[in-house]
Amino acid sequence: MLERRAAPLREQAVDALRAAIVRGEMPPGSRITEKSVEQRLGVSRTVVREALRQLESERLIRIQPGAGPVVAELSPDEARQLYEVRAALEATAARLAARHCDDEHVRALQAAFALIDDEAPASLEDLLAVKNTFYDALIAASRNRIIGEQLANVQARISQLRAVTLSAPDRHQAMRAELGAVVDAIVRGDEDAAYELSVAHVMAASAIALDHLQDRENALV
């Protein structure tokens, strides 16, 4: 059931369903019925339909003829393309942050990075929250909100893979080291290093995700 908050119920429903997809509670290919969502979240059918339309626009779900809404499945090629776009956007944000970052943005970026502890949080939601805080600070430092909007769209489409990449063995420590290097490059004002280190960070996550998707496809053969 949803807790009543200031945010509109539709927004809360979208957040709850997106989180369920990210956690794997609603796996790729699984069917979604309006009634099950009503019961799960305790909201009206109108809210459910609005939430499903939003998730369809994010391509997290698709409407399958004869079956209705199902959780979208990414092919390895689709995932590869999305990670390439994410790398370009994130690296450009890092480059711009290195170019424009002032003392205030440096402090905010370092504070956001400090929230990513040496040890992974107990829950995926907590880890995603601190990573999102970091990316918010990065976009603010880049002074390009359009990149932030586009990056959010890409992140939404690969959100179901973030549980896979972030939970991979030793990934948390590697991820933290990668982002720490990006922050250091931004603070130094080294645009090229900030860009290249950001690309390397995203490609490391991409390799894990693509291996997972390929293993899934091989298992179906």
N, C-alpha and C positions, 0 to 999 in steps of 0.2 A: 504494500500500500504506500501511496505517496504521502509524505508529510506536507501539510499545507504551508506554503511559503509565499513570499511576496511575488515571486516570479509566476507568470501565467501557468495554468495547469498544462497547457499544450507544451510549453517549454520544459516543464518538469517531466512530462511523459516522454518527450524526445530524449532528454538526458538519461532517464532511467532505461529506456530501451537501447539506446546507444551503448550505455555501460554494460548491459547484459550481453550485447553482441561482442564487445571488446573482451569481456571475461570468458567468453565461450559458452555461456549459459544458453545462448541461442546460436548454435553452430551454423556454418555456411550450408545452405540448402534446406534448412529446417523451415517448416511451414508456420506461418503466424496467423492465428485467427483473432478476429476482433474481440470475440467473447473471452478468450483466454487473457488478452491484454486488459480488458475491462476488469476481470477478476483479479489479475495480478496487481494492477495499479489502483483499483478502486475509483476509476473515473468513468465518465459517460462515453457512449459510443462515438459521439461527435468529437470529443477530445482525442479518442483513439484514432479516428480517421484522419484528423489533422496531423497527428504525430506521425502516422504512417506515411502520409503524403510528404512530410518534411524529410523523413528518412529515405524515401524513394528519390527525392530530389538530390540527396547526398549520395545516392547510389549504394546505400548500405542495404537496402532491400529492393526487390524487383517484383513486379506483378507477373506471375506465371499463369498463362491461360489454363483454366480449369482447376487451378489450385489456389489462386489468390496470392497474397503477399508471402514471399519467402526471403530468407536472409541471403543476400547476394554472395556469390562465390567468385573470387578473383582467380583468374588464370595466372600462371607464372609470367606470361608476357605482359598482361595488364599491370601486374604488380611491379615488374621491372620498369615499365614506363612511368608509373606513379612515383617510384623511388627516384628515378632520374629527374623528374620535375621537382620533387621535394628537395633534392640535392641542389639544383640550380637556384631555387627560391631561398633556401636556408643559407646557402653560401653567399648569395648576393646580399642578403640581410646582414651577414657577418662582415662582409666587405664594407658596406655602407656604415655599419656601426663603428668599424675601425677608423673610417674617414671622419665621421661626425661626432663621435662619442665625447661628451663633456664630463666634468667631474660628477655631476648629478647622475647621469646615466651609468657611469662606471660604477658608482656606489650601488645603484639599483641592480645592475647586472651581477656584480660580485655577491650581493646579498641573496639574489635569487639562486645563484650557483651554490652558495653555502647551504641552502635548504636540501640539496642533494647529498645526503649523508654517505659516509664510506660504506655502510651496510644498507642493503635494500630495505625499504619499508615493509611492514608486515603484509600490506595489501596492495594490489595493483592500482586501486583507485588513488591511494596516497602517493604512489610513485608517479602516476600520470598527473596528479595535481601539482606536484613540485616541478615536474618537467614542463608543464604548461605555463607555470609561473616564470620559469626560465625563458621560455620562448616569447612570452609577453614582454619581458624586459629586453630581450634581443631585438624584437620588432620596434619597441619604443626607442632603443638606442640607434636603430637604423634610420629612424625618422621617415619611414615609408610604410604607411598603414596598408597600402594596396598589397604589398608583399604579404603582410599579415593575413589579409582576407583570402588571398589565393592559397597561402600555405595552410590555412585552416580547412579549406575545401579539400586539399590533397590529404591532409591528416585524417579527415573524416573518412575518406574512401579507403584508407589503409588501416583504419583503427582496429579492425578485427585481427590484424597481424601484429599489433603492438604488444599484445599479451605474449605472443610467441617470441618476439625479439627481446623483450625486456626480461623474460624469465629464462632465457638461455643461460647455461652454466657460465659463470664468470663474466657475464655480459654487463652486470651493474658496475663493477669496478672499471672495466674497460670503457664503458660509456662515460663514467664520471671523469676518467683521465682525458678522454677525447674532448669533452666539453670544457674541461679545465684549460686545455691547450688553446681552444678557441678563444676563451675569455682572455687568456694571457696575450694572445696576438692582438685582440681588439684593444686592450689596455695600452699595448705598445704602439698602436696605430699602424700595425703591419697589415695592410689590406690583402696582399697576396697570400700571406700565411693564414689569415683568418678565413679566406675563401677556400683554400686548399684543405685546411684542417676540417672545415665544415663538410666539404664533399666526402672526405675520408670517413667522417663520423656517420653520415647517412649511408654510404656504401657498405659500411660494416654491418649496419642493421639490415640493409637490403640483402646481403649475402645469406644471413640467417633466415630471413623470410622466404627467399626464393628456394633455398634448400628444403624448407618445410613444405612449400607448395609442390615442389617436384616429388618429394617423398609421398605426398598425398595422392598425386596423380599416378605415380608408379604403383601404389597400393590398389588402385582401381583397375589396373590393366589385367 
